[in-house]
Amino acid sequence: MEPTDVIFYPLMTESASLMVEKDNKLIFMVSLKAGKTDVKKAVEELYEVKVDKITMLITPQGQKKAFVKLKPEFKASDVAIKLGIL
């Protein structure tokens, strides 16, 4: 899958901004067909960072969220600022 087909958009809520600050995590809405490896490749390719861990869930609305934890040498806040969501 192409990276732009995997990741729809980043999600920024109050709790998501706390995750950026505390846990070095970003939240993305992703394709229902995308697996963890697809999301990892897409995030690393699009945002030039290294991913440590990915957790995914499907919301009650039927959308898929990916919680992407970055490796310690990369800062989620830097990526969020580049994206214009922080």
N, C-alpha and C positions, 0 to 999 in steps of 0.2 A: 504494500500500500504506500502511496505517496504521503509524505509528512503533512501536507495540507489537507489530505483526505482524512487523516487520523485525528488531528487536533482542530476542533471548531473554534474555540475561543478560551482565553483565560478567565477565571472567575475570581472576582474580588468582592468579598463581603467583609463585615467586621471580624468574623471569626477567621476568615482566610488571611486577613492582614496580620492577625496575631500569629498564625502559623508561619507566615513569612518571617516575622521577627524572631520568634522563639525556636521553631523547629527547622528552619531553613527549607520550608516546603512551599510549593506552588500548586494551585488547583486549576485543572483544565477540564472543560467539557469535551468529551471525545466521542468518536464513532462507536456505536453499539457493537460493530464487528471487530473493533480493535482489541488486541490482546496487550499484555504488559510489555512484551518485547517490541511490538509495533509502536507503542507510546514512548518507550525508552529511546528507540532509534529516532523517532520524530522530534522529541524534545532536544536530544543531543545535536541533531542536525540543524534544526531551526534556530536554537538559541546558543549554540556553541558552549555547552556546559556538559559536565559528567553527572549522570544520575546514579544515586546510591540505591534507592528503593522506590517501588511504586505500589500503591494500594488503590484498588478500584472498587466502586460501588455503583449500583443502578438505583436512581432516585425513584420515588413513587410516581413521578411524572413520566417514567420510562426513558430517562436520559442517563448517560454514563458519565460519572465523574472520576477523574484520576488525580490522586494526591501524589505529587512527585517530590521526593526528598532528594536534594542535591548533595553531592559529595562536599565535605567540609571546606575544600579549597575554593569552592564557588559559593557566592552569596545570592540567595533567592531575592533579596531586596534589590540587588543590582539588576537582575533580570526583570523584576517587576517595574523598576524605574524605566528601563529601556522600552518596555511594553506600554508604558504610560498608565499603569493601573495603580501606582503607589505614589 
